[in-house]
């Protein structure tokens, strides 16, 4: 199981890890399993961990004052998810959509990784760029355009997610998503 973790970091670093790096990464990481629908953390928690998905699917979401859920991000195998504002209390919920196995790393160790390995910082920068593009897309594109983009960029994710999660991610109702999908099917 650690080989998966090492392979993840080797992909980021674009090189083999040294023995010292492997020891540091192994000692910094905790292997955890979560059942479908299990919360990893909730809004208000002082969460201090970041998660690398070995197997499964996680979602980061918020709940507005009326109780409506809004999906912010999904993480599948070999992706990282968490709240970068740690160790402050989080505004998010993180839930397993499928039974999931993850490697988690606490914020102090995560900081040491980013201080010692510039490639981790580059990976974080790409995550921020993704989030910025997502927010711009939400504000400037139609739901249909965002759905087409989601299908084009993450076809496997669309197959794994229930429609109500996709509609929440797009900021539309499940009924409206069904209309988008029907319209798309008619075009084919």
C-alpha positions, 0 to 999 in steps of 0.5 A: 500500500505504501508503494501507491503513496510513493508512486503518487509522490514520484509522479509529482516529483518526476523522479524516484524517491530517495530512502530518506524521502520515503521514510519521511513520507511514510512517517508523515502519512496515515492510511485510513478507510472510509465507508460510503456516505461517511464524513471525514470532516464537517463544517466547524471542525478544526480539520488539520489533514489533507487526503490523497485518494488511493481508491474511491471517490470523495466530495467537498461541499458546503450547505447553505442556510436553507439546507441546500448542498453545493458540491465544490470539488470531487477527488478520485484516485491519485488526487488530493483534497482537503481544506487549505485553510487548516488548521482554522475551523473549516466551512466545508464537509468532506464525504466519501461518495464510494467506499474509499481508502486514503492516505492523510497527512496532517498540516504540519507535515504537509507544510514540511513537504511543501517547504522541502519539495518545490514540486508539491508547491507547484501541484498546489498552484495547479489546484488553485488555478483549477479552482479559479477556472472553476469559479470563472466557469460557474460565473461566466458560462451556462450550465450546459457549457459547464456540463459539456466541459465536465464530460470532456475533461472528466468522463469517468467521473461523470459515470461514477457520480449520481446525477444529484451530485453532478447537478449540485456541482453545476449549480442546477436542480436535478430536473434542469440537469435532466433537461440538459442531458435530454437536449444533448441526447437529441443533438446526437 
